[in-house]
Amino acid sequence: MPNFAIIENGKVVNSVVAEANYAAEQGWVELPNNVGIDWDYVNGQFVDNRPVLEVVTPSAPTKEELLAQLNALSAQIQALE
């Protein structure tokens, strides 16, 4: 059985496996293999307008930053004693 897209306000909100006749009755659209939830459906075409996530790798702390953290933690430990 094929997958179908449930579309609301031009956006694929869910995908379901169903018989073609039932899917047609529901107004669902057959879903191509490479399309999924959050894609847009514009003028009968699926469009990937999902935001591109950018991976940001934080820079390693400097020696001075690490020493400052160590001093702050040492002060907290001493305050507990």
C-alpha positions, 0 to 999 in steps of 0.5 A: 500500500502506498503512503499518503500525505495529510495536508493542512494549510498547504503543509504536510502534517502527517503521512499514512498508509492507506488504500488508494480509494480511501485516501482519495475519499479523504483528500489525501495526496500520494506521497513520493518516497523522498517527501515527508512531514513539514514539506509544503504542498504548492500548486500540486507539487511538494516543495521542501521549504524546511529550514536548514539547520546550521550546526554550530560548534562552540570554540574551546575555552581558553586556558584563562577561561578554564582557570577562572572557572576552576577558581570560581568552583574552588571558592564555592567548594571552600564556602561549603566547608 
